[in-house]
Amino acid sequence: MLGIIPYIYKNGGKMDMLDIAMNVAENIEKGIKPLIGWEKSDEIVKIGADGTPTKRIDVIAENIAINSIEKYCSALLVSEEIGFKKIGKGTPKYVVVLDPIDGTYNALNDIPIYSVSVAMGDLTNKNKKNNKKNNMDEGDIGKKNNNKYGDNDNISDNNYQYILNNLNINDLDVGVVKNIATGDIYCAKVNDGAYIIENGEKTRIKVSNTKNLKDASVGVFAYGLTTNTLDFIKDRKVKRIRIFGSAALEMCYVARGALDAFINVNKTTRLCDIAGGYVVLKESGGIITDKDGKSINMGLNVHEKTSLICSNKELHKKFVGIFGNKWMLKPTKFGIISRVDRGDAVKLVFDVIDYLNSKNIKYALESDVYNAIKNSKNNINNNKNNKTNKNKIKYELMDDLNDISHIISIGGDGTILRTSRIIDGNEIPIIPINMGTVGFLTEFDNTKIFDAIDKVIDGNYEIEKRTKSAGLIKYKDGTQKILPDALNEIVIITKSPAKMLHFEVYVNGDFVEDVRADGLIISTPTGSTAYSLSAGGPILEPAVDAFVIVPICPFKLFSRPLVVDGNSEIKIKILKKDTLVVVDGSIECEAKKGDEIIILLGHIMSWAIKRHGNAENFLGHVGGDDFVLITGPDRAERIAIAILRCFKRLVKKCYSEQDRKKGRIQAKGRDGRIAWFGLVSVSLAIVDCQNKSGKCNLQQICERAAEVKKMAKAIQGNSYFRDRRAPL
């Protein structure tokens, strides 16, 4: 029989919540230590209340906890194995959230990272608060038909469960996490700070002040790793990554500054896993949210699950930006884009400006809106309903998207498409306000705009991501033109009406079909309800990651729309007649016979920046096949390597199978003679220009870049060369 071992912490002979929680942790430690290495400890004896297998050692530890709690108090227990249970006689005074062994695998294998996690809340105070909230009189407390409790020992478990349903993790007042292997105790009481007890000494703890990701040490939950977590680990965005296997203990490591963050971006974290560590970490100054930056408000039950990002304040937003929906955080600045051909739309812009000013939210205006506001006859001074004084406001032009967190688009579907083009490759959420005709893409009418803004400010909204297509036109003279990203579609049509075009369609380098038609539509899921639908294409759910290739009035009856994976490379080779390429109905450029149009999900260089760079990086097209990329010195080589690898893989698809096998092509050179040429390669020059001296100019940078590029081109095949001289 396992006995109860009283803990030494007393409060004038009367135990408070912290004393009880420490006693429970101490008793579990004493009871399970002899079981480490016992072969029967690892036996699965049942399925726990949370739906996961329960080992024998877990059941023993939980029983020890139940006996301990019963000796000290009457309480409602929430535990992984047993689920919910009333313990002790009389009216429960406390709620106890328990994980008897956090890190069972480690414990069974004698890996010294496993713990007991105990959190407690005072039900007496919480009940009074709930009664007051529900306008209940003191005499109503304990009446069975009110689903509340008082001094009535015969109330059913269902009524107690009702009480728990009205509480959440933020109603817990005390947290204790004990590292069983080392004996260290982490403890905290709400509004009283967090502490560690080592070798009998109690020391206050707080989170680290690390600000940069590259200096951060991060704990990661390993089971069922997501793609972005694997990329995070592979790309080494932080100084070091550790996987321990005890969530509550890892949260305490963050609380004491031993780790800078603990992350589980899967929605697998349960209340019992984190309750004790949650209180400790919050009291140490840590930030705890789900992966999208939303507060943790888990109910007191074993079934609810959440993702988790725990860190200090300086790092938290950065981790949310990597793993979750960074826009769930409060906005920094709104961009405003609107149609300006309607007076009511311009007036609504004024109203929006008034409202943002009242909320102290920064904003900037797109150039057309900026000019319309400045030149409007129906300006703010003439509008009695507006409080804004035009003379006192300096309107800011939206010429830099880096500090824009959200964009308000006022207009119809055309305005949304224009907004999408302005955003280009940046991921910025759009708040669409319908002031158009159809408004298929617009979420709100003009009467709901302020409610929408309030929800964004409060973080109470969801992001609906839409697939865009990116592409380029590759001309036969070797030059190319990068197309704007398309939210709806890219359309290839003839320049001459009533003339049929001839195409070859390739998907991921494989020939798909020879098409004779009036044109061709490459549509996104969003655009599947537009031109594509009118041409006979299917409707795709916006969340589907795919494209639709739709012939316009095809000559062959069996030339039907084709749905391809959203990660596919689509190549359209024009065999006859000159064509026009139309992006989202407004951007036109010309392509000629023999040119290739390559539609990609992302251009190689912009993809490399998104993968290994940051929002401050810049990509520009100098002309022909020359580009300039501005990034940090620590990211340049990673980006260069990514470009080379991707280019080497994709460039082969621009050649026929025969040419790929030969590894070279026969073509006319610049001197007009026919000769053999190797498959095209790319050369990258990396030049450091930190301008520490303050004397560096553009000419010097260009001259050095030309020198380094010559070195890179001297290397056979795809290559990069980094200038190792002192930075300019």
Buried (B, 14 or more C-beta within 10 A) or exposed (E): EEEBBBBEBEEEEEBBBBBBBBBBBBBBBBBBEEBBEBEEBBEEBEEBBBEBEBBBBBBBBBBBBBBBBBBBBBBBBBBBBBBBBBBBEEBBBBBBBBBBBBBBBBBBEEBEBBBBBBBBBBBEEBBBEBBEEEEBEEEBBBBEEBBBBBEBEEBEEEBBBBBBEBBBBBBBBBBBBBBBBEEBBBBBBBEEBBBBBEEEEEEEBBBBEBEEBEEBBBBBBEEEBBEEBEEBBEEEBBBEBBBBBBBBBBBBBBBBBBBBBBBBBBEBBBBBBBBBBBBBBBBBBBBBBBBBBBEBEBBBBBEBBBBBBBBBEBBBBBBBBBBBBBBBBEBEBBBBBBBBEBEEBBBBBBBBBBBBBEEEBBBBBBEBBBEBBEEBEEBBEEBEEBEBEBEEEEBBEBEEBEEBBBBBBBBBBBBBBBBBBBBEBEEBBBBBBBBBEEBEBBBBEBEEBBEBBEBBBEBEBEEEEBBBBBBBBBBEEEEBBBBBBBBBBBBBBBEEEEEBBBBBBBBBBEEBBEBBBBBBBBBBBBBBBBBBBEBBBBEBEBEBEBBBBBBBEBEEEEBBBBBBEBEBBBBBBBEBBBBBBBBBBEBEBEBBEEBBBBBBBBBBBBBBBBBBBEEEBEBEBEEEEEBEBEBEEEBBBBBBBBBBEBBBEBBBBBBEEEBBEBEBBEEEEEEEEEEEEEBBBBBBBBBBBEEEEEEBEEEBBEEBBEBBBEBBBEEEEBBBBBBEEEBB
